[in-house]
Amino acid sequence: MTVLAAGILLAACGGSGGDTGSASAGSTPHGYVEGAEETAEAQWRLVLADAEGGRIHMLDPATGESSPAGDVSGVTAARSDGRFAYLATGNGLRVFDSGTWTVDHGDHVHYYRAAARTVGDAGVAGTPGVTGDAAATALAAGAEVRVLDRKALDDGKIAELSRVAGRAAAVHAGHVVVAAANGEVSVHGRDGGRTSSLSEPCPEPRGQAATRRGAVLGCADGALLVTGEDGTFQATKVPYPGEVPEGERAAEFRHRPGSDVLASRAGDEGAWVLDVRAREWHRVGSGPALAVNAVGEDSPVLLLGRDGALRSYDPATGEELAETELLEEAGGDGAAPVIEIDTARAYVNDAAGRAVHEIDYNDDLRVARTFDLPFSPAHMVETGW
């Protein structure tokens, strides 16, 4: 689902603590981005799709204010790479620029905001898996991976760098790691050229994630962790703890941007937790989950059940830590809600209640705020990372 996050526990560089706005006379400030405003803090935004009216809205959690941001009819799913929202519809994939993002330079980060806008249609059918970096975003849908030029997206244009046959893909170390339908795993440059093939297969690939420790691909027998440095890539299988029925396998990974703990629904049997650092799987919860997400190492995994209750679990032991009755109507015929997580809060969209709930996951799942909305937020992604 994700790119490498920025932001999170690092201080912005420059020590200014404020906006840099535009270049000063005779010099260009470090980190300057033309047309964008640099800020001292991450600019989290929630991009919400209204299933009833076909409109896109932006919610700023800092102010609690929401505003219309465009029209996209028939949205069926939403994904993000940190700045852009990718909105799947029956007619293709609409790309929306939220205008908020973070640039990670390793030892420091920059936070930016600019005007939100609709970029255009990517011509991708279905709901893609999305990962990316500052140069490219990979969209894996159906049997094809499309690699988009991130610089062009930043400029408000859609331009493809390449297309590669594959079922799952993740951007990592300046390359795109691709798992084909036959289980073969290969590494490609952004131009689509194959640079290497990996010996470890990934049978029946589905699901992907980009983490600081490597690219993760979901496979029938577990997960494949691919790490790369200086153009050399290695693959390590993290097998499931025993036989897992097809309906209980991880199909889509969710995690706080930048963290190395991933969560995935496990059919009707709670959720899977994959600790990428420890290279271990754990199971938490019981019964079917509507949505799951993981905060990170030594932090809780959140699971929203069909009973409308939000629960948190210790990712290593599976112990239930807290429970909050959250949604009055859950598990209906509409789109399933999602859990979005950033460095301080979690957000759950409540389509039936026409609201978004802000959760303090470090305080026994306390509902910090509820943002009442004049529309039904059927789909949601968080940007700014």
PAMARFI-41941 format. One record per residue (C-alpha): residue in one letter; x, y, z negated. Coordinates in pm, 1 decimal, padded with zeros to 6 digits, always signed. Last residue first. Layout:
// PAMARFI-41941
> type, xx, yy, zz
> a, X, Y, Z .
...
This chain:
// PAMARFI-41941
> type, xx, yy, zz
> w, +00369.9, +01144.9, -00468.5 .
> g, +00115.8, +01420.8, -00407.3 .
> t, -00171.5, +01200.0, -00294.5 .
> e, -00439.4, +00996.1, -00469.5 .
> v, -00682.4, +00784.4, -00269.1 .
> m, -01059.2, +00756.1, -00296.0 .
> h, -01358.3, +00599.6, -00122.6 .
> a, -01732.1, +00606.5, -00204.6 .
> p, -01722.5, +00943.3, -00377.9 .
> s, -02100.7, +01016.4, -00381.8 .
> f, -02168.3, +01388.3, -00355.2 .
> p, -02233.0, +01693.1, -00573.7 .
> l, -01956.8, +01579.4, -00811.5 .
> d, -01923.9, +01536.1, -01188.2 .
> f, -01558.6, +01512.9, -01291.0 .
> t, -01540.6, +01305.1, -01606.7 .
> r, -01259.6, +01389.6, -01844.5 .
> a, -01021.1, +01220.1, -02089.8 .
> v, -01205.2, +00887.4, -02093.2 .
> r, -00990.1, +00707.1, -02349.9 .
> l, -00835.5, +00391.0, -02215.3 .
> d, -00676.7, +00302.3, -02551.6 .
> d, -00465.0, +00619.2, -02551.7 .
> n, -00179.4, +00543.7, -02308.8 .
> y, -00420.4, +00476.6, -02020.5 .
> d, -00570.7, +00822.8, -02052.0 .
> i, -00853.4, +00782.9, -01800.9 .
> e, -01002.7, +01040.9, -01564.3 .
> h, -01343.8, +00938.8, -01432.0 .
> v, -01460.5, +01048.9, -01087.4 .
> a, -01830.2, +01121.3, -01040.0 .
> r, -02140.7, +01065.9, -00831.0 .
> g, -02265.9, +00801.9, -01079.2 .
> a, -02329.1, +00546.9, -00803.1 .
> a, -01998.9, +00628.3, -00632.5 .
> d, -01788.5, +00615.8, -00948.5 .
> n, -01425.9, +00671.5, -00853.0 .
> v, -01169.5, +00564.3, -01112.0 .
> y, -00867.8, +00779.3, -01195.5 .
> a, -00565.8, +00690.4, -01411.9 .
> r, -00359.7, +00944.2, -01601.3 .
> a, -00010.2, +01049.3, -01701.0 .
> t, +00246.7, +00946.2, -01440.8 .
> d, -00002.5, +00860.6, -01167.1 .
> i, -00256.7, +00583.2, -01126.8 .
> e, -00546.5, +00533.2, -00884.7 .
> i, -00807.5, +00270.6, -00969.6 .
> v, -01047.5, +00183.5, -00689.6 .
> p, -01424.6, +00144.5, -00657.9 .
> a, -01575.5, -00125.6, -00436.9 .
> a, -01759.1, -00000.7, -00129.2 .
> g, -02133.4, -00039.8, -00138.9 .
> d, -02341.5, -00353.1, -00198.2 .
> g, -02323.3, -00332.7, -00575.6 .
> g, -02043.1, -00443.9, -00806.2 .
> a, -02083.4, -00172.5, -01063.9 .
> e, -02366.4, +00047.4, -01188.9 .
> e, -02325.4, +00193.7, -01536.4 .
> l, -01952.3, +00234.9, -01485.6 .
> l, -01711.0, +00296.1, -01775.4 .
> e, -01746.5, +00079.6, -02084.3 .
> t, -01393.1, +00103.5, -02219.6 .
> e, -01169.0, -00183.4, -02330.7 .
> a, -00823.0, -00195.5, -02486.6 .
> l, -00512.5, -00410.1, -02526.5 .
> e, -00609.9, -00748.5, -02384.4 .
> e, -00312.1, -00981.8, -02413.9 .
> g, -00185.4, -01112.6, -02078.9 .
> t, +00159.7, -01174.1, -02228.0 .
> a, +00381.0, -01001.4, -01969.4 .
> p, +00149.8, -00737.8, -01818.3 .
> d, -00008.9, -00641.8, -02153.2 .
> y, -00366.3, -00581.2, -02053.1 .
> s, -00605.4, -00290.3, -02008.6 .
> r, -00979.1, -00315.5, -01959.7 .
> l, -01234.7, -00105.1, -01771.7 .
> a, -01591.5, -00224.0, -01812.3 .
> g, -01844.1, -00199.1, -01526.4 .
> d, -01962.1, -00559.2, -01561.6 .
> r, -01797.5, -00631.6, -01229.9 .
> g, -01464.9, -00580.2, -01399.3 .
> l, -01218.9, -00293.1, -01369.9 .
> l, -00866.9, -00411.8, -01450.7 .
> l, -00576.7, -00196.0, -01566.4 .
> v, -00225.0, -00330.0, -01621.3 .
> p, -00051.6, -00172.6, -01917.2 .
> s, +00302.3, -00040.9, -01955.9 .
> d, +00631.9, -00213.3, -02036.9 .
> e, +00734.2, -00166.5, -01672.4 .
> g, +00471.0, +00006.3, -01464.4 .
> v, +00116.2, +00145.5, -01458.7 .
> a, -00039.8, -00145.9, -01272.1 .
> n, -00366.5, -00139.3, -01077.9 .
> v, -00682.1, -00344.4, -01046.8 .
> a, -01026.0, -00306.0, -00889.3 .
> l, -01356.3, -00493.0, -00870.2 .
> a, -01225.1, -00784.7, -01072.3 .
> p, -01386.0, -01128.6, -01090.7 .
> g, -01363.7, -01328.1, -01413.4 .
> s, -01069.5, -01344.9, -01646.4 .
> g, -00794.5, -01106.9, -01742.2 .
> v, -00422.5, -01129.6, -01678.3 .
> r, -00205.1, -01369.2, -01478.1 .
> h, +00174.1, -01343.2, -01464.8 .
> w, +00422.4, -01369.1, -01179.7 .
> e, +00797.5, -01330.1, -01224.6 .
> r, +01086.2, -01172.6, -01037.2 .
> a, +01209.0, -00993.0, -01352.3 .
> r, +01254.5, -00666.3, -01160.4 .
> v, +00961.5, -00730.0, -00925.2 .
> d, +00717.3, -00804.9, -01206.1 .
> l, +00415.7, -00936.3, -01016.8 .
> v, +00084.9, -00921.7, -01202.4 .
> w, -00206.4, -01125.1, -01070.8 .
> a, -00559.9, -01036.0, -01165.0 .
> g, -00875.0, -01187.8, -01309.6 .
> e, -00989.3, -01528.8, -01190.1 .
> d, -01274.5, -01465.3, -00947.1 .
> g, -01034.8, -01384.2, -00663.5 .
> a, -00695.6, -01297.9, -00808.0 .
> r, -00695.7, -00919.4, -00763.2 .
> s, -00350.8, -00774.2, -00721.8 .
> a, -00110.5, -00591.3, -00949.3 .
> l, +00247.5, -00478.6, -00895.4 .
> v, +00519.7, -00389.2, -01145.9 .
> d, +00822.2, -00220.0, -00989.6 .
> s, +00706.2, +00137.8, -01035.9 .
> g, +00772.7, +00425.8, -00796.5 .
> p, +00411.6, +00495.2, -00708.0 .
> r, +00185.9, +00334.3, -00967.0 .
> h, +00094.3, -00006.5, -00836.9 .
> r, -00151.1, -00196.5, -00616.7 .
> f, -00078.6, -00502.4, -00403.9 .
> e, -00329.1, -00643.9, -00158.3 .
> a, -00397.9, -01011.6, -00083.3 .
> a, -00274.1, -01192.7, -00393.4 .
> r, -00387.7, -01553.5, -00381.8 .
> e, -00702.6, -01668.5, -00563.4 .
> g, -00913.9, -01760.1, -00259.0 .
> e, -00634.6, -01969.5, -00107.9 .
> p, -00607.8, -02184.9, -00416.8 .
> v, -00286.5, -02141.8, -00619.7 .
> e, -00052.3, -02432.5, -00684.2 .
> g, +00206.6, -02369.5, -00952.7 .
> p, +00357.7, -02053.5, -01100.6 .
> y, +00355.4, -01863.6, -00769.4 .
> p, +00692.2, -01842.0, -00601.8 .
> v, +00914.4, -01532.6, -00598.8 .
> k, +01104.0, -01586.6, -00273.6 .
> t, +01424.6, -01391.1, -00220.7 .
> a, +01520.4, -01221.0, +00104.2 .
> q, +01845.3, -01044.5, +00192.2 .
> f, +01913.2, -00750.2, +00422.0 .
> t, +02233.6, -00590.3, +00550.1 .
> g, +02203.0, -00246.5, +00712.5 .
> d, +02409.7, -00065.6, +00450.2 .
> e, +02187.3, -00203.3, +00172.5 .
> g, +01867.8, -00402.6, +00198.7 .
> t, +01638.0, -00594.6, -00032.3 .
> v, +01347.5, -00816.9, +00068.6 .
> l, +01125.1, -00967.2, -00200.2 .
> l, +00892.5, -01236.6, -00067.6 .
> a, +00584.1, -01313.1, -00272.1 .
> g, +00410.7, -01635.9, -00362.7 .
> d, +00343.1, -01957.0, -00167.7 .
> a, +00077.7, -01821.5, +00069.2 .
> c, +00277.7, -01502.8, +00116.7 .
> g, +00252.7, -01138.1, +00002.3 .
> l, +00539.0, -00918.9, +00120.8 .
> v, +00744.6, -00699.7, -00113.8 .
> a, +01004.2, -00449.7, +00007.0 .
> g, +01285.7, -00367.0, -00229.9 .
> r, +01393.0, -00260.9, -00578.4 .
> r, +01256.4, +00093.1, -00558.4 .
> t, +00925.6, -00047.2, -00440.9 .
> a, +00745.6, -00074.5, -00107.1 .
> a, +00438.5, -00295.9, -00106.1 .
> q, +00278.1, -00549.5, +00125.0 .
> g, -00030.5, -00764.6, +00159.1 .
> r, -00096.3, -01064.9, +00376.7 .
> p, +00144.1, -01320.9, +00518.6 .
> e, +00026.1, -01676.4, +00590.5 .
> p, +00371.1, -01832.0, +00539.1 .
> c, +00655.7, -01595.8, +00445.3 .
> p, +00979.2, -01755.6, +00558.2 .
> e, +01328.6, -01728.1, +00400.8 .
> s, +01597.6, -01727.3, +00670.2 .
> l, +01568.1, -01360.5, +00754.5 .
> s, +01600.5, -01228.6, +01108.3 .
> s, +01810.4, -00922.8, +01186.6 .
> t, +01823.1, -00591.9, +01373.0 .
> r, +01507.4, -00627.0, +01580.0 .
> g, +01440.6, -00317.6, +01786.1 .
> g, +01115.1, -00143.1, +01701.8 .
> d, +01250.8, +00210.9, +01730.3 .
> r, +01228.7, +00242.6, +01351.7 .
> g, +01480.9, -00035.9, +01328.2 .
> h, +01350.0, -00383.5, +01269.0 .
> v, +01394.8, -00656.5, +01009.2 .
> s, +01244.7, -00999.8, +01059.9 .
> v, +01032.5, -01248.9, +00869.5 .
> e, +00889.2, -01557.3, +01040.7 .
> g, +00570.1, -01683.6, +00880.6 .
> n, +00390.6, -01777.3, +01204.1 .
> a, +00169.7, -01467.2, +01181.0 .
> a, +00476.6, -01245.3, +01166.2 .
> a, +00621.8, -01081.9, +00855.2 .
> v, +00786.2, -00744.8, +00922.6 .
> v, +01047.3, -00545.5, +00729.1 .
> v, +01075.9, -00195.1, +00874.4 .
> h, +01409.0, -00015.5, +00840.8 .
> g, +01556.0, +00293.4, +00673.7 .
> a, +01616.1, +00114.2, +00345.3 .
> h, +01260.6, -00018.0, +00321.2 .
> v, +00936.8, +00026.5, +00515.2 .
> a, +00694.4, -00259.0, +00456.7 .
> a, +00513.3, -00489.3, +00696.0 .
> a, +00236.5, -00748.0, +00708.3 .
> r, +00067.6, -00934.6, +00993.9 .
> g, +00325.3, -00879.3, +01268.4 .
> a, +00390.7, -00791.0, +01630.5 .
> v, +00592.3, -00469.3, +01646.3 .
> r, +00495.9, -00128.4, +01781.8 .
> s, +00732.9, +00167.6, +01794.6 .
> l, +00801.5, +00534.0, +01719.5 .
> e, +00441.5, +00639.8, +01757.3 .
> a, +00351.5, +01007.2, +01754.3 .
> i, +00056.3, +01169.6, +01577.0 .
> k, +00084.0, +01545.8, +01540.4 .
> g, +00030.8, +01793.8, +01257.2 .
> d, +00394.6, +01894.7, +01207.3 .
> d, +00431.5, +01668.3, +00903.3 .
> l, +00286.6, +01389.9, +01114.7 .
> a, +00554.9, +01453.1, +01376.1 .
> k, +00823.3, +01432.5, +01108.6 .
> r, +00666.7, +01107.3, +00983.0 .
> d, +00696.3, +00936.4, +01321.7 .
> l, +00449.3, +00648.7, +01311.3 .
> v, +00536.3, +00278.1, +01316.4 .
> r, +00255.6, +00053.6, +01433.6 .
> v, +00248.5, -00304.0, +01309.5 .
> e, +00033.1, -00548.8, +01501.1 .
> a, -00159.3, -00870.4, +01435.5 .
> g, -00456.3, -00717.6, +01257.7 .
> a, -00344.0, -00405.0, +01079.8 .
> a, -00000.3, -00305.0, +00951.7 .
> l, +00059.2, +00070.6, +00954.8 .
> a, +00424.3, +00165.7, +00899.6 .
> t, +00512.4, +00525.4, +00811.6 .
> a, +00841.0, +00679.6, +00920.1 .
> a, +01104.7, +00939.0, +00834.4 .
> a, +01039.5, +01048.1, +00474.8 .
> d, +00937.6, +00697.7, +00373.2 .
> g, +00648.2, +00468.1, +00447.2 .
> t, +00402.1, +00201.2, +00347.4 .
> v, +00044.0, +00141.8, +00459.3 .
> g, -00150.5, -00183.7, +00496.1 .
> p, -00409.6, -00110.8, +00756.2 .
> t, -00788.0, -00131.3, +00739.5 .
> g, -00927.6, -00226.9, +01078.7 .
> a, -00850.2, -00095.0, +01424.5 .
> v, -00567.5, +00155.7, +01472.1 .
> g, -00609.4, +00433.0, +01729.3 .
> a, -00418.8, +00686.8, +01519.7 .
> d, -00686.7, +00956.3, +01522.7 .
> g, -00609.6, +01317.6, +01436.6 .
> v, -00421.8, +01544.7, +01195.0 .
> t, -00707.6, +01672.1, +00978.1 .
> r, -00590.9, +01953.8, +00755.8 .
> a, -00486.2, +02047.2, +00401.6 .
> a, -00283.4, +02365.9, +00363.8 .
> a, +00054.0, +02330.2, +00196.1 .
> r, +00192.0, +02198.9, -00130.4 .
> y, +00535.5, +02081.1, -00229.5 .
> y, +00723.9, +01913.4, -00513.4 .
> h, +01100.0, +01863.5, -00495.8 .
> v, +01297.3, +01589.1, -00670.5 .
> h, +01630.5, +01534.3, -00840.8 .
> d, +01906.4, +01274.7, -00872.2 .
> g, +01765.9, +01050.0, -00599.7 .
> h, +01666.8, +01315.3, -00347.6 .
> d, +01294.9, +01242.4, -00382.2 .
> v, +01059.5, +01461.7, -00179.9 .
> t, +00707.6, +01497.1, -00319.8 .
> w, +00377.2, +01562.1, -00144.2 .
> t, +00066.3, +01776.1, -00122.4 .
> g, -00094.5, +01905.0, +00199.0 .
> s, -00366.2, +01638.4, +00200.4 .
> d, -00298.2, +01563.5, +00567.8 .
> f, -00578.6, +01344.9, +00707.0 .
> v, -00526.2, +01065.4, +00960.4 .
> r, -00841.2, +00906.7, +01105.6 .
> l, -00818.9, +00536.8, +01190.9 .
> g, -01046.1, +00365.8, +01440.7 .
> n, -01408.0, +00377.8, +01553.3 .
> g, -01566.7, +00173.8, +01273.7 .
> t, -01375.7, +00388.8, +01027.9 .
> a, -01049.9, +00357.5, +00835.0 .
> l, -00923.6, +00671.8, +00665.9 .
> y, -00547.0, +00707.1, +00635.4 .
> a, -00470.7, +00975.7, +00376.9 .
> f, -00139.7, +01156.1, +00421.7 .
> r, +00095.6, +01284.5, +00154.3 .
> g, +00191.3, +00987.2, -00061.1 .
> d, +00161.0, +00709.6, +00195.6 .
> s, -00215.2, +00674.4, +00155.7 .
> r, -00505.9, +00433.3, +00208.1 .
> a, -00880.9, +00476.3, +00251.0 .
> a, -01154.6, +00229.9, +00345.3 .
> t, -01488.2, +00210.7, +00529.8 .
> v, -01530.6, +00571.2, +00642.0 .
> g, -01834.3, +00605.8, +00868.1 .
> s, -01810.9, +00971.0, +00960.8 .
> v, -01507.0, +01189.6, +00900.8 .
> d, -01569.7, +01561.0, +00847.4 .
> g, -01322.1, +01792.0, +00679.7 .
> a, -01188.7, +01940.1, +00356.0 .
> p, -01489.0, +02006.5, +00133.2 .
> s, -01388.9, +02135.8, -00212.7 .
> s, -01343.5, +01989.4, -00559.8 .
> e, -01240.8, +02168.7, -00878.6 .
> g, -01125.2, +01990.6, -01193.3 .
> t, -00844.2, +02242.5, -01229.1 .
> a, -00545.9, +02011.7, -01277.4 .
> p, -00731.1, +01714.4, -01130.0 .
> d, -00757.6, +01889.7, -00790.8 .
> l, -01031.9, +01714.7, -00595.0 .
> m, -01026.4, +01726.1, -00215.3 .
> h, -01335.9, +01633.2, -00016.8 .
> i, -01389.0, +01448.0, +00310.6 .
> r, -01734.5, +01449.4, +00465.1 .
> g, -01946.9, +01179.5, +00626.7 .
> g, -02259.7, +01286.3, +00441.8 .
> e, -02357.4, +00971.2, +00254.7 .
> a, -02028.4, +00783.8, +00234.0 .
> d, -01846.0, +01086.3, +00096.4 .
> a, -01473.1, +01024.1, +00127.6 .
> l, -01253.6, +01151.0, -00154.6 .
> v, -00890.7, +01265.1, -00142.7 .
> l, -00766.7, +01303.6, -00499.5 .
> r, -00479.8, +01549.9, -00537.3 .
> w, -00165.2, +01547.3, -00750.8 .
> q, +00066.8, +01842.6, -00702.5 .
> a, +00377.9, +01734.1, -00892.2 .
> e, +00524.4, +02017.9, -01094.2 .
> a, +00757.5, +02315.1, -01044.4 .
> t, +00620.2, +02409.4, -00705.2 .
> e, +00758.7, +02454.9, -00355.8 .
> e, +00524.6, +02622.2, -00109.9 .
> a, +00510.3, +02489.4, +00242.9 .
> g, +00521.5, +02654.5, +00585.8 .
> e, +00888.3, +02582.0, +00640.8 .
> v, +01029.1, +02340.8, +00384.5 .
> y, +01311.6, +02471.0, +00164.7 .
> g, +01485.9, +02201.5, -00037.5 .
> h, +01789.0, +02417.0, -00115.7 .
> p, +01699.9, +02780.3, -00053.4 .
> t, +01769.6, +02919.0, +00294.8 .
> s, +01979.4, +03234.9, +00296.1 .
> g, +02016.0, +03573.9, +00469.1 .
> a, +01688.6, +03717.7, +00344.0 .
> s, +01504.3, +03476.4, +00119.6 .
> a, +01343.6, +03165.9, +00262.2 .
> s, +00978.5, +03116.7, +00180.2 .
> g, +00767.8, +02994.7, -00107.3 .
> t, +01032.6, +02916.7, -00368.5 .
> d, +00773.9, +02863.8, -00638.6 .
> g, +00852.1, +02819.1, -01004.1 .
> g, +01055.7, +02634.9, -01262.9 .
> s, +01370.1, +02786.8, -01119.8 .
> g, +01603.0, +02519.5, -01247.5 .
> g, +01719.7, +02435.2, -00899.0 .
> c, +01612.5, +02077.8, -00906.2 .
> a, +01282.8, +01931.9, -01017.6 .
> a, +01315.1, +01708.4, -01319.8 .
> l, +01285.9, +01333.4, -01291.1 .
> l, +01035.0, +01099.0, -01451.0 .
> i, +00794.8, +01081.5, -01173.0 .
> g, +00857.1, +01243.9, -00899.8 .
> a, +00910.1, +01047.2, -00625.7 .
> a, +00746.0, +00742.0, -00527.1 .
> l, +00875.3, +00488.0, -00280.0 .
> v, +00595.1, +00432.2, -00036.5 .
> t, +00273.9, +00246.3, -00091.2 .
> m, +00000.0, +00000.0, +00000.0 .
